[in-house]
Amino acid sequence: MKRNAPMRGDPAFCREVVALLRDYRNMTPGLRRRLSRLGFDVIESRRHVRLVFREEPSIVQIMPASGSDWRGGRNAATVLRRKLADLRTDDRR
């Protein structure tokens, strides 16, 4: 049975994404699997990881493949949360 897609910009969904990326340092198989279940395609290159939201491919977040700064995951999560929230407000118009 296929799981329902998350609601665009749903606050609970956004919190779950933020929680996953909060302590991001590098892409692990478990993190990749959980992001995929949430509706993201994870595309890895040598230096960067690109997250593309399947429901809305214009939402893309690029992160370093191996972040050395402890704030990197938090910053990426914040930007992604804003993009998802903007998508929700755009749907209401």
C-alpha positions in Angstrom: 0.0 0.0 0.0 1.4 3.4 -1.0 1.8 6.0 1.6 0.0 9.3 1.1 2.1 12.2 0.0 2.7 14.8 2.6 0.6 18.0 2.4 2.6 20.9 0.9 4.0 23.1 3.6 2.2 21.2 6.4 3.8 22.4 9.6 4.3 18.8 11.0 5.9 17.8 7.7 8.2 20.8 7.8 9.2 20.0 11.4 10.0 16.4 10.4 12.3 17.6 7.5 14.0 20.1 9.8 14.6 17.4 12.5 16.2 15.2 9.9 18.5 17.8 8.6 19.3 19.6 11.9 22.5 17.7 12.6 23.4 17.0 8.9 27.1 16.4 8.3 27.0 13.9 5.4 24.4 11.8 3.6 24.0 8.5 5.2 21.9 5.6 3.8 19.4 6.0 6.6 19.0 9.7 6.1 18.7 9.1 2.3 15.9 6.5 2.9 14.0 8.8 5.3 14.2 11.8 3.0 13.0 9.6 0.1 10.0 8.4 2.2 9.1 12.1 2.8 9.0 12.7 -1.0 12.5 13.9 -1.8 14.8 12.7 -4.5 18.4 12.7 -3.2 21.0 13.3 -6.0 24.6 13.0 -4.9 27.6 14.3 -6.7 31.2 14.5 -5.5 30.9 17.8 -3.7 27.2 18.4 -3.2 23.9 16.7 -2.4 20.8 18.0 -4.1 17.3 17.4 -2.5 14.5 17.8 -5.0 10.9 17.7 -3.7 9.0 15.2 -6.0 5.7 16.9 -5.5 7.1 20.3 -6.6 10.4 19.9 -8.5 11.1 23.7 -8.3 11.9 23.2 -4.6 15.6 22.2 -4.6 18.0 22.4 -1.7 21.7 22.0 -2.4 24.0 21.0 0.5 27.7 20.1 0.8 28.5 16.4 0.5 30.5 16.6 3.7 29.7 19.7 5.7 32.5 20.8 8.1 30.4 23.6 9.6 28.1 22.4 12.4 25.5 25.0 11.3 25.3 23.7 7.7 22.5 21.3 8.4 20.5 23.8 10.4 20.9 26.5 7.7 19.8 24.1 5.0 16.8 22.9 7.1 15.8 26.5 7.6 16.0 27.4 4.0 14.1 24.3 2.9 11.4 24.9 5.6 10.9 28.5 4.2 10.6 27.1 0.6 8.0 24.6 1.7 6.1 27.3 3.7 6.1 29.6 0.7 4.7 26.8 -1.4 1.8 26.5 1.0 1.0 30.2 0.9 1.2 30.2 -2.9 -1.4 27.4 -3.0 -3.8 29.5 -0.9 -3.8 32.4 -3.4 
